[in-house]
Amino acid sequence: MDKITLGPMPYMSVMPTVLVGANVNGKANYMTAGAATVACVAPPMVCVALNKARYTVKGIGENKTFSLNIPSARLVVEADHCGIVSGAQEDKSGVFKSFYGTLKTAPMAEECPVNIECKLFKAVDCGSHLLHIGEVIGVYADKGCITDGKPDVTKVNPIVLAQATYFNIGKNVEKAFSAGKKYRKK
């Protein structure tokens, strides 16, 4: 074995880039986050970890709602801007055209091909970050990115984050939940 010990760190090889939408003081605000994933299938829930000091956290606390917006690679400049500029210093409500779904308080970015509207289920204090778990109230997707009734990752062309660099999705490697059937004991 030729491994070296790196010590504890929050390492994941890649993370999805999402725009977290929340109304703060009555205005739409978007911030970029990389620590987001599915939390539960039934009922459908997603989660995102946000530093407690982030302006967006205030809005999630105020309204108990938020959105996760999946930007395509063509939105990388706008997405990165929303991550490096705080809503406390600059009004970011004009970066994207906002629309609202059922909850009326979780702004969603019209330019993003996929939007997930969430009602806050629970916020878990993990130390420097709060893990916001959201019950999915609705998923909205551009018609052009749908295949077989679901968002198609190749059409969405989402941004992924790895080692402080943005990437888009590469080629298909193998089909999940079936590739393992080819395994043979050694």
C-alpha positions in Angstrom: 0.0 0.0 0.0 1.4 3.4 -1.0 -0.9 5.8 0.7 -0.1 8.8 2.8 -2.1 10.1 5.8 -3.7 13.5 5.0 -5.4 14.0 8.3 -9.1 15.0 8.9 -10.6 17.3 6.2 -14.0 17.7 4.6 -12.9 16.0 1.4 -15.2 14.9 -1.4 -13.8 14.4 -4.9 -16.5 16.5 -6.5 -19.5 18.5 -5.2 -22.5 19.9 -7.2 -22.6 23.6 -7.5 -26.0 25.0 -6.4 -27.4 28.4 -5.9 -29.2 28.6 -2.6 -32.1 31.0 -2.9 -33.7 32.7 0.1 -35.6 35.9 0.7 -33.7 38.1 3.2 -35.5 41.2 4.5 -38.0 40.7 1.7 -35.5 40.5 -1.2 -34.4 37.5 -3.2 -30.8 36.5 -2.5 -28.7 33.8 -4.1 -25.5 32.3 -2.8 -23.3 29.6 -4.3 -22.7 26.4 -2.3 -21.0 23.1 -3.0 -22.0 21.1 0.0 -25.5 19.9 -1.2 -27.0 16.4 -1.7 -30.1 14.3 -1.4 -31.0 13.7 2.3 -34.0 11.4 1.9 -36.0 9.7 -0.9 -39.4 9.3 0.9 -40.4 11.9 1.7 -38.1 13.7 -0.8 -35.5 15.9 1.0 -32.3 17.6 0.1 -29.7 19.3 2.3 -27.1 22.0 2.0 -24.4 23.0 4.5 -24.0 26.7 4.9 -21.5 28.7 7.0 -23.4 30.2 9.9 -22.1 33.7 9.0 -23.6 33.7 5.5 -26.3 36.3 4.8 -28.5 33.6 3.2 -28.8 31.7 6.5 -30.6 34.7 7.9 -33.3 34.5 5.2 -33.7 30.7 5.7 -34.3 31.4 9.4 -36.8 34.2 8.7 -39.0 32.3 6.2 -38.2 28.6 6.9 -37.9 28.1 3.2 -35.2 28.0 0.6 -34.5 26.8 -2.9 -31.6 24.9 -4.6 -31.1 26.1 -8.1 -28.9 24.0 -10.5 -26.9 26.3 -12.8 -25.7 25.1 -16.1 -22.1 25.6 -17.1 -23.1 28.7 -19.2 -23.9 30.4 -15.8 -20.5 29.8 -14.2 -19.6 33.5 -14.0 -22.9 34.5 -12.4 -22.8 31.5 -10.0 -19.3 32.2 -8.9 -20.2 35.9 -8.4 -23.0 34.8 -6.0 -20.4 32.9 -4.0 -17.8 35.6 -3.7 -20.1 38.5 -3.0 -22.2 38.6 0.1 -25.8 39.8 0.0 -25.0 41.8 3.1 -22.7 44.0 1.0 -24.4 43.9 -2.4 -28.0 43.4 -3.5 -27.8 40.3 -5.7 -31.6 40.1 -6.4 -30.9 41.3 -10.0 -28.4 38.6 -10.9 -31.2 36.3 -11.8 -34.8 36.7 -12.7 -36.7 35.2 -9.7 -39.9 33.3 -9.7 -41.8 31.8 -6.8 -43.7 28.5 -6.4 -46.1 27.1 -3.9 -44.3 28.5 -0.8 -44.2 32.1 -2.1 -41.0 32.8 -0.1 -38.3 30.6 -1.7 -36.9 32.6 -4.7 -35.9 30.4 -7.7 -33.6 31.6 -10.5 -35.4 31.4 -13.9 -32.1 31.1 -15.8 -31.2 27.8 -14.0 -32.5 24.7 -15.8 -33.6 23.0 -12.6 -35.0 24.6 -9.4 -35.9 22.8 -6.2 -38.4 24.5 -3.8 -37.9 23.5 -0.2 -39.6 24.0 3.2 -37.1 23.9 6.0 -37.4 20.5 7.8 -34.5 21.0 10.2 -31.3 22.9 10.6 -28.5 20.9 12.3 -25.6 22.8 13.9 -22.5 21.0 12.8 -19.9 23.5 14.1 -18.9 26.1 11.6 -21.9 25.2 9.4 -25.6 24.7 9.7 -26.9 21.7 7.7 -30.2 22.8 6.3 -32.5 19.9 5.5 -35.3 20.8 3.2 -38.5 18.9 2.4 -38.9 19.2 -1.4 -42.2 20.9 -2.2 -41.6 21.1 -5.9 -39.1 20.6 -8.7 -39.2 22.9 -11.7 -37.3 22.2 -14.9 -36.9 23.7 -18.3 -38.8 21.6 -20.9 -35.6 21.3 -23.0 -33.7 19.5 -20.3 -36.2 16.7 -19.7 -35.8 13.1 -20.8 -38.3 10.4 -19.8 -40.0 12.8 -17.3 -36.8 13.7 -15.4 -34.0 16.2 -15.7 -31.3 14.9 -18.0 -27.8 15.6 -16.6 -26.3 15.9 -20.1 -28.9 18.5 -21.1 -28.8 20.4 -17.7 -24.9 20.5 -18.0 -24.5 21.3 -14.3 -21.3 22.7 -12.7 -19.4 20.5 -10.3 -16.7 21.8 -7.9 -13.4 20.0 -7.2 -10.3 21.5 -5.7 -11.5 25.1 -6.1 -12.1 24.6 -9.8 -15.4 24.3 -11.7 -16.0 21.5 -14.1 -18.9 20.2 -16.2 -20.0 16.6 -16.4 -17.8 14.3 -18.4 -18.7 11.3 -20.5 -20.9 8.4 -19.3 -18.7 5.7 -17.6 -21.3 3.0 -16.9 -24.9 2.5 -15.9 -25.5 2.7 -12.2 -27.2 -0.3 -10.4 -26.3 -2.6 -13.3 -22.5 -2.3 -13.8 -21.9 -4.3 -10.6 -23.6 -7.3 -12.2 -20.5 -7.8 -14.3 -18.4 -8.3 -11.2 -16.7 -11.7 -10.9 -14.8 -12.9 -7.8 -11.0 -12.9 -8.1 
